[in-house]
Amino acid sequence: MIVGDQSEVIAFLSQPETYGPGVPFVERRETHASILFLAGARVFKLKRAVRFPYLDYGSPAARQRFCEAEVAINRRTAGDLYRGVVAVVRHPDGSLGLGDDGRPVDWVVEMQRFAEDALLDHVAAGGGLDRRNIETLADAIARFHREAERRPTAGGAAAMEKILDGNVHSFVEVDPAILDPTAIARLATASRQALAGVAPLLDRRRADGFVRHCHGDLHLRNIVLIEGRPVLFDAIEFDPTFADIDVLYDLAFLVMDLEFRDLRRLASILLNRYLDVTGDSEGLAALPLFCSLRAAIRSHIDAAAAATHSDAEAAAVLATGAARYLALALEFLEPSVPRLIALGGLSGSGKSRLARELAPCFAPRPGARVIRTDATRKRLAGVAPETRLAPADYSAEASRRIYDAVYDEARETLAAGRTVIADAVFARPEERAAIASIATAAGVPFDGLWLEADPALLERRVRERRGDTSDATPEVVRTQLAIELGAIDWHRVPSSGAAEDTLGTARRLVGAEPHQS
C-alpha cells in the first residue's frame, strides 16, 4: 500500500526541463513498486513510497538504501547500464533539483537507456530468439552463477517449504471465478509431495555451495541484448530471501518463462547448454518443483491483479494468464518415466542436431538431458564448448575417460527422473554395450539409433561447421571410416537427407510425439 505522498517529486521528474537541454519529452513506465522516467539517453527509476509484506520502500532513507543496493547488485552483470544513485533535493527557495546542492527529499537510480525492442521478451514476441543467442545467454548465466557469492545459511528444503506455504496462502485469497479451486488443491498436494521427495537433495546442495546470491527475477523482460550480448539486469535487491537461492531455482524462472511462451525448444536448449557448462545434472531432480513454484507464483500474482484491475479487458488478459500459469505449474509436476536413448554414428552424421530437436519431445518439461561427448570433453578440460582442443585431448585414454564421464552422468540423470539422450560416436561394440547396460541397470527403456550418411557428405558437413562444439575434421572422419564397427543391432537411421526427415524417422522409432511449440 502507498504510505507517502510523492506527487511533487513525480511531477518534477515528469518535466523535460528537469534533465537539461536536449530532452524534448519524458516517457513514464509504472509498476506497483516503481516509476521509470525515460529522458533522452537516460532512465531515472523512482521507488514508490509503498509498503508490502515482502517490500518496504516507505521512508526516504529506505528508498536511498535500496537504490544503492540495486546499483551495487546489478553492476555484477550490467555495470554499463547502472550509472549510480542520484538525489532529488529541495533548494532553499523551495524548488526541487536533481543531483545538485540542496536537502535530499528522495532518491532515484540513474540508468543508461536502451532500445525497448532489445528486451528479450520483445525479441521472443517477434520470433527473433534463436539457438545461438539462447546458448550465449546460458553461458552468461552459468558464468554469473559461478562467480556469485555463496549463501550457506539460505536455501535448502526449509526455504522451498516457505515459498510453497506462501503460494498456498496466496491462492486462498484468489477469486474462484478466476482460478479453479480444485486445481489449486491438486497443485498444493503435488507440490508438497515433490518437496518431500527432494528435501534431502536441497539440503545437500546448500551444503555443497549451490545456494548463492543469484538474480532472483530472471525472466525474459529482465534481459536485454546490447551489441548482441545478453545482459541480465533488474535483479532483486529488496529482500535477500528472493535472491539467496539455489542456482537452479534461479534458472527455473527463465525455463518456465520460455515454456509459458510456447518456446519449449529454446527452453530445452537453454537448460542443456547450462548443464553442458556447469555439469550440474544432480540438481535435475529438483527442477520440476522449482519450475512449478515459479509458475505458481506468477499464477496467483496475475490472479490478484485481475481481481483489482480497473480495465475489464486487461483484467481478462490477466485472468487468462493466471489460469495458464496454474495449468503449467501442475504439468511440471506430472509424473513421467525416464528412458535412455543413444545416438551413434560417425562425425557429421547429424547426431547432435537430432539430439537437440528430439530432446523437447520428452517429459518432464522442458525435455531430455542431452549428454554429448564433445561437450563433456570441453567441460572437463575447463574450456568453453567452442574452444578447440589439442590432439592429446583425443588420445585413446582421454576418450575412455570422456565415455566414462558420459556414462556416470547418464546414471545420475536417470536417477533424477529425467530422460537421457546420449550423443557419441559409439563406434566400438563395447561402447554400445556399455551405454545399453546403464538402461538395464536403471530399469528404464533403451533405444539405440545409428545414423548413417554418405562418406563424402560426412566430410563436407564437418568441413563446413562453424562455431561448433565438435572438433572433428575430414581427417577424423576418414579415420573413423576405417574403424571395425562390429555388428550394429541398433535402429539404422538414414541421415543423408533433410534434417526434418531424419527427425521424423527417429521420432517414429522411439515413439516420441512432436512437442507443441
Secondary structure, 3 states (H helix, E strand, C coil): CECCCCHHHHHHHCCHHHHCCCCCCEEEEECCCEEEEEECCEEEEEECCEEECCEECCCHHHHHHHHHHHHHHHHHHHCCCEEEEEEEEECCCCCEEECCCCEEEEEEEEEECCCHHHEHHHHHHCCCCCHHHHHHHHHHHHHHHHHCCECCCCCHHHHHHHHHHHHHHHHHCCCCCCCCHHHHHHHHHHHHHHHHHHHHHHHHHHHCCCEEECCCCCCHHHEEEECCEEEECCCCCCCHHHHEEEHHHHHHHHHHHHHHCCCHHHHHHHHHHHHHHHCCCHHHHHHHHHHHHHHHHHHHHHHHHHHHCCCHHHHHHHHHHHHHHHHHHHHHCCCCCCCEEEEECCCCCCHHHHHHHHHHHCCCCCCCEEEEHHHHHHHHHCCCCCCCCCHHHHCHHHHHHHHHHHHHHHHHHHHCCCCEEEECCCCCHHHHHHHHHHHHHHCCCEEEEEEECCHHHHHHHHHHCCCCCCCCCHHHHHHHHCCCCCCCCCEEEECCCCHHHHHHHHHHHHCCCCCCC
